[in-house]
Amino acid sequence: MILALSKFSSVRIGDPEKVDRILNAMRKAGPNTVQVISDFDMTLTRFAFNGKRCPTCHNILDNSKLISEECKEQLKELLNTYYPIEIDSTRSVEDKLPFMVEWWTKAHNLMVQQKIKKDLLATAVKESDAMLRDGYKGLFDHLKEQNIPLLVFSAGIGDVLEEVIRQAGVFYPNVKVISNYMDFDETGTLQAFKGELIHTYNKREGALLNTGLFEELNDRHNVLLMGDSLGDLNMADGVQNMDNILKIGYLNDKVDAWMETYLNSYDIVLVKDETMEVPNAILHYITGSQ
Ligand SMILES: Nc1ccn([C@@H]2O[C@H](COP(=O)(O)O)[C@@H](O)[C@H]2O)c(=O)n1
């Protein structure tokens, strides 16, 4: 399998023997023991298309008709202030935490002030440039056929990402979501966000708060994890009695600065890869359907 992966030019592997060992153990254990836990923004969705950045869940709304011009400016300012901190390789996660809480809180407050209507979300998604990565249909279809659960764990906006997946025609019953969900009043107007805030770097807390979802998957001790940030590495922390975990990391931005850290953190690093080809090849190998 390792040899087969080397044909993909985006693939970097720090410890090929470890990857080989995990893949073979998962293949031997069989599809009934496997679950997939994936981040959404810039992992299931594209980072860029034709040289232009693709939107995150938040950006889908930021750029939509649901937000006034003045508010768009404020949201853009937040993005310009906090995104560089989010991806700064010289700062520690601990250092970044308060800034992430500040960013999400300010952005959500601005969205609430815009009195966003629930029934207009679908149009905002339809009119956006959001794109799932090439090969997404193969991934979702294969997981559905093999009865493998897919847990989407996102610091984005649940209502928006569900709509993206729904409009792509792949929101199958095996797909579950942990994310920030909007709270609408009886008129369908956004009045708050529900529950504990999930941001890039507190997914461990999010996982431990949602152990109920993981309990449903108690007999699935083999995890394929897909993410694009160091915060995503904690998405499987709610899984009990893990046998094997294979971590696939999309390295989309600041490649040189992050390469070493990603190679030390993820088992397989995909550099500027806008496709699902590698996760698909791996899943086919694990399920014995190649
Ligand atoms: N106001 C905001 C807040 C966050 N973002 C981006 O959304 C991404 C969501 O996180 P994932 O867990 O789905 O990766 C995050 O990486 C932020 O850059 C935003 O665009 N606007």
The ligand as an SDF file (V2000), in Angstrom:
LIG
                    3D

 21 22  0  0  0  0  0  0  0  0999 V2000
  -15.2680   33.8580   11.9640 N   0  0  0  0  0  0  0  0  0  0  0  0
  -14.5710   32.8120   11.5090 C   0  0  0  0  0  0  0  0  0  0  0  0
  -14.0810   31.8270   12.3570 C   0  0  0  0  0  0  0  0  0  0  0  0
  -13.3740   30.7770   11.8140 C   0  0  0  0  0  0  0  0  0  0  0  0
  -13.1510   30.7110   10.4990 N   0  0  0  0  0  0  0  0  0  0  0  0
  -12.4250   29.5670    9.9120 C   0  0  0  0  0  0  0  0  0  0  0  0
  -13.2290   28.4400    9.9870 O   0  0  0  0  0  0  0  0  0  0  0  0
  -12.4360   27.2800   10.1440 C   0  0  0  0  0  0  0  0  0  0  0  0
  -13.3020   26.3250   10.9140 C   0  0  0  0  0  0  0  0  0  0  0  0
  -12.6230   25.3370   11.5140 O   0  0  0  0  0  0  0  0  0  0  0  0
  -12.5850   23.7840   11.0820 P   0  0  0  0  0  0  0  0  0  0  0  0
  -12.6090   23.0550   12.3520 O   0  0  0  0  0  0  0  0  0  0  0  0
  -13.7770   23.4030   10.2790 O   0  0  0  0  0  0  0  0  0  0  0  0
  -11.3010   23.6640   10.3360 O   0  0  0  0  0  0  0  0  0  0  0  0
  -11.1740   27.7390   10.8430 C   0  0  0  0  0  0  0  0  0  0  0  0
  -10.0530   27.1180   10.3250 O   0  0  0  0  0  0  0  0  0  0  0  0
  -11.1330   29.2540   10.6050 C   0  0  0  0  0  0  0  0  0  0  0  0
  -10.0690   29.6500    9.7650 O   0  0  0  0  0  0  0  0  0  0  0  0
  -13.6540   31.6820    9.6720 C   0  0  0  0  0  0  0  0  0  0  0  0
  -13.4490   31.5890    8.4200 O   0  0  0  0  0  0  0  0  0  0  0  0
  -14.3510   32.7330   10.1860 N   0  0  0  0  0  0  0  0  0  0  0  0
  1  2  1  0
  2  3  1  0
  2 21  2  0
  3  4  2  0
  4  5  1  0
  5  6  1  0
  5 19  1  0
  6  7  1  0
  6 17  1  0
  7  8  1  0
  8  9  1  0
  8 15  1  0
  9 10  1  0
 10 11  1  0
 11 12  2  0
 11 13  1  0
 11 14  1  0
 15 16  1  0
 15 17  1  0
 17 18  1  0
 19 20  2  0
 19 21  1  0
M  END
$$$$
